[in-house]
Amino acid sequence: FNVYVNFPIRSFWGWDCLQNRCIKLPRGPTPDFPNAPINQNLTSLNVCHLTCGPTIGNVWPLPRSIAGISQRTTSRIDPYALNIKTNNFQEYPANEYWNVAMNRFNEMQMSKLPQGVWGLKINNFLTINVTVASDIMRHDLNTNEDYTLGLTPLPDSNEIIALIAAQNFYGARNALETLSQLMVYDDFNNAFVILDSIAMTDSPTFRHRGISLDTSRNFYPVEDI
């Protein structure tokens, strides 16, 4: 039988953050650049995008407030052992919505890993503590979708703590979506990394949601609009 295993291939090239942009540079001598010096400070493109730029390269839409952005430190975590804890979401339907959100979050991390990858380099584990004030699922124009998100390595420990605080499920779900964008697969080191020292607050810019109707290629009667 055949066994297929995905080994990360170390490239001749790497990426460096120069003037808030990820620039491709040779990691050392190459056939095209035989005199290039060895550069140990280059990263993979994913990690460069995560740590480079005037804000946070991967996060969109941008949170309203970000602190700790000057450090841009990362930690290697185990994507198969993400520990999510919450003080609420015990009753229906909040518990079902929360289970869907957690499953989506875990699936998004798995989708970042190359198929068949193994032997990830792991130094830390991520614990996500979610605190919400209410499990009421009613959603209208006055629903508070604000959240705060903080990431901190525990001293003298191999644990990274993510603290999420929100008024309800909707804010906590938004925080999970942002947290997901702070984690990437590093193909240079065969590791799953997270931006580990940062704090942010966020809320929707508008209370309503917008839609776009393509009436040039799809005719909609006035009554439907």
MORAWO-V68888 format. One record per backbone hydrogen bond with DSSP energy under -0.5 kcal/mol. NH is the residue of the N-H (numbers start at 1). CO is the residue of the C=O. If there is no record, write none. Layout:
# MORAWO-V68888
NH,CO + NH,CO
This chain:
# MORAWO-V68888
5,3 + 6,116 + 7,5 + 10,8 + 14,25 + 15,43 + 16,23 + 18,16 + 18,21 + 21,18 + 23,16 + 23,21 + 25,14 + 27,12 + 28,12 + 30,33 + 36,33 + 39,27 + 40,38 + 42,39 + 43,15 + 48,44 + 49,45 + 50,46 + 51,47 + 52,48 + 57,52 + 59,56 + 64,201 + 65,201 + 67,199 + 71,68 + 72,68 + 75,194 + 77,75 + 77,192 + 78,124 + 79,77 + 81,78 + 83,81 + 83,126 + 84,82 + 85,83 + 85,128 + 87,130 + 95,91 + 97,93 + 98,94 + 99,95 + 100,96 + 101,97 + 102,98 + 103,99 + 104,100 + 105,101 + 106,102 + 107,103 + 108,104 + 109,105 + 110,106 + 111,107 + 112,108 + 112,109 + 113,110 + 117,114 + 118,6 + 121,190 + 122,120 + 123,76 + 124,76 + 125,158 + 127,125 + 127,160 + 128,83 + 129,127 + 129,162 + 130,85 + 130,128 + 131,129 + 131,164 + 132,130 + 133,166 + 134,167 + 143,140 + 145,143 + 147,202 + 148,165 + 149,200 + 150,163 + 151,198 + 152,161 + 154,159 + 157,154 + 160,125 + 161,152 + 162,127 + 162,160 + 163,150 + 163,161 + 164,129 + 164,162 + 165,148 + 166,131 + 167,146 + 172,168 + 173,169 + 174,170 + 175,171 + 176,172 + 177,173 + 178,174 + 179,175 + 180,176 + 181,177 + 181,178 + 182,179 + 183,180 + 184,193 + 186,191 + 187,185 + 190,186 + 191,186 + 192,77 + 193,184 + 193,191 + 194,75 + 195,182 + 196,73 + 196,194 + 197,73 + 198,151 + 199,67 + 200,149 + 201,65 + 202,147 + 214,212 + 215,213 + 218,214 + 224,221 + 225,221
